């Protein structure tokens, strides 16, 4: 197989798809939960009481989503 100039970038962004999914799932696991998901007040209180895990979960979800986007764009570009 002949080496093309963008193969390294394609491999890196393909890995970001897998890492993005893993990071998003891990961030979802540490997100603060309540017993009643329909109660807005208990959700806000739970998020405020667990400030650091909530912030880490939000950051992990954001970075994981960008990793998923980069991976999907990589797959799209490799199909062309």
C-alpha positions in Angstrom: 0.0 0.0 0.0 1.4 3.4 -1.0 1.8 6.0 1.7 -0.2 9.1 1.1 0.6 12.5 2.6 -2.5 12.7 4.9 -2.3 9.1 6.3 -0.9 10.2 9.7 -3.6 12.7 10.2 -6.2 10.2 9.2 -5.0 7.7 11.7 -4.9 10.3 14.5 -8.4 11.5 13.8 -9.7 8.0 13.5 -8.3 7.3 17.0 -10.0 10.4 18.2 -13.4 8.9 17.3 -12.8 6.0 19.7 -11.3 8.1 22.4 -14.2 10.6 22.1 -16.8 7.9 22.6 -14.9 6.6 25.7 -14.5 10.0 27.2 -18.1 10.9 26.6 -19.3 7.7 28.3 -16.9 8.2 31.2 -18.1 11.8 31.6 -21.7 10.6 31.6 -20.9 8.1 34.4 -19.5 10.8 36.8 -22.2 13.3 36.1 -24.2 14.1 39.3 -27.5 12.4 39.4 -30.7 12.9 41.5 -33.4 10.4 42.6 -36.1 12.4 40.7 -34.9 13.5 37.3 -38.1 15.5 36.7 -37.5 17.9 39.5 -35.5 20.9 38.3 -34.7 22.2 41.8 -33.2 18.8 42.8 -31.2 18.7 39.6 -29.7 22.1 40.1 -29.1 21.5 43.8 -27.3 18.2 43.0 -25.2 19.9 40.3 -24.3 22.7 42.8 -23.4 20.4 45.6 -21.1 18.3 43.4 -19.4 21.2 41.6 -16.1 19.6 40.6 -17.6 16.3 39.3 -20.2 18.4 37.4 -17.6 20.6 35.8 -15.4 17.6 34.9 -18.4 15.8 33.4 -19.3 18.9 31.3 -15.7 19.3 30.2 -15.4 15.6 29.3 -18.6 15.7 27.4 -17.5 18.7 25.4 -14.0 17.3 24.6 -15.5 13.9 23.8 -18.0 15.4 21.5 -15.3 17.2 19.6 -13.4 13.9 19.4 -16.4 12.2 17.9 -16.8 15.1 15.4 -13.2 14.8 14.3 -13.5 11.1 13.9 -16.6 11.3 11.8 -15.1 13.9 9.6 -12.0 11.7 9.2 -14.2 8.8 8.1 -16.1 11.1 5.7 -12.8 12.3 4.2 -11.4 8.8 3.8 -14.5 7.7 1.8 -14.0 10.4 -0.9 
